[in-house]
């Protein structure tokens, strides 16, 4: 089953949606949020380009908040360093909020890579 996120919902509403999906975990159903940790197609670089500081600082901020389970900070992710530059529009970040809500705890980073200099393709697991 797939679910499209409502485009007009607030960050806290998306987290609450995830919390409602958390019961699926008890039935051994995997909840996957698919987006992109950073997503600014206006700033695409050639593959193999150096990662700009504004991408790295945002990715590090998100990683730290996820490891700490800091839902309040992530609900206000637009105040993170360079948030607007990394996400001119929020739809590629918001699936992380629903997945975090379903996860119920701090996250572990399973993968980190950056494509075209600006597309962070991180993978997190919520235990």
C-alpha positions in Angstrom: 0.0 0.0 0.0 1.3 3.5 -0.7 0.2 6.8 0.8 0.7 10.2 -0.7 1.2 12.9 1.9 -1.3 15.7 2.1 0.4 18.8 0.6 -1.2 21.3 3.0 -0.6 19.6 6.3 1.8 21.1 8.8 4.9 19.4 10.0 3.3 18.4 13.3 0.3 17.0 11.4 2.6 14.8 9.3 4.4 13.6 12.4 1.0 12.8 14.0 0.1 10.9 10.8 3.2 8.8 11.2 2.3 8.1 14.9 -1.0 6.7 13.7 0.9 4.4 11.3 3.1 3.2 14.2 0.7 0.4 15.0 1.6 -1.2 11.7 5.0 -2.0 13.1 3.4 -4.3 15.6 2.0 -6.3 12.7 5.5 -6.5 11.1 4.6 -4.1 8.4 7.5 -1.9 7.2 6.8 1.8 7.0 9.0 3.6 4.5 9.3 7.3 3.9 10.8 8.2 0.6 12.1 11.6 -0.1 15.5 13.3 -0.2 17.4 14.8 2.7 18.4 17.7 0.6 16.7 18.6 -2.7 17.6 21.7 -4.6 17.5 21.0 -8.3 18.3 24.6 -9.1 21.8 24.0 -7.7 22.6 20.6 -9.4 26.3 20.1 -10.0 28.1 17.6 -12.2 28.3 14.1 -10.7 31.3 13.8 -8.4 31.3 17.5 -7.5 32.4 18.7 -4.1 29.6 18.9 -1.5 28.8 22.6 -0.7 29.0 23.6 2.9 25.3 24.5 3.0 24.4 20.9 2.1 26.8 19.4 4.6 25.6 21.7 7.5 22.0 20.9 6.9 22.6 17.1 6.6 24.6 17.1 9.8 21.9 19.1 11.6 19.2 16.7 10.6 21.4 13.7 11.4 22.1 15.0 14.9 18.4 15.8 15.6 17.4 12.3 14.3 20.0 10.5 16.5 18.8 12.5 19.5 15.1 11.9 18.7 14.5 15.7 18.8 11.0 15.8 17.3 10.4 19.4 18.2 13.5 20.6 16.3 12.6 18.4 13.3 9.0 19.7 13.4 10.6 23.1 12.9 13.2 22.0 10.4 12.8 25.1 8.3 14.8 27.0 11.0 17.8 24.6 10.5 21.0 26.0 8.9 20.4 26.6 5.2 17.0 24.8 5.2 15.4 26.9 2.5 18.5 26.6 0.2 18.4 22.8 0.7 14.6 22.6 0.2 13.1 25.5 -1.8 9.8 23.5 -1.4 9.2 21.0 1.5 7.7 18.0 -0.3 10.9 16.0 -0.5 11.7 16.4 3.2 8.2 15.8 4.6 8.2 12.0 4.2 10.9 11.9 6.8 8.6 13.5 9.3 5.9 10.9 8.8 8.5 8.1 9.0 9.9 9.6 12.2 6.4 9.7 13.7 5.9 6.0 12.8 9.3 5.1 14.1 8.7 6.1 17.7 12.4 6.6 18.7 15.7 8.0 17.8 17.1 7.0 14.4 20.3 5.3 13.2 21.8 6.4 9.9 22.3 3.5 7.6 23.6 5.3 4.6 24.9 8.7 3.5 25.7 9.8 0.0 25.4 12.9 -2.1 24.6 12.9 -5.8 25.3 15.8 -8.1 26.8 17.8 -5.2 23.5 18.7 -3.6 21.2 15.7 -3.4 21.8 14.0 0.0 20.4 10.4 -0.3 20.6 9.4 3.4 18.8 6.4 4.8 17.6 6.2 8.4 16.2 3.4 10.5 13.9 4.0 13.4 14.0 1.2 16.0 
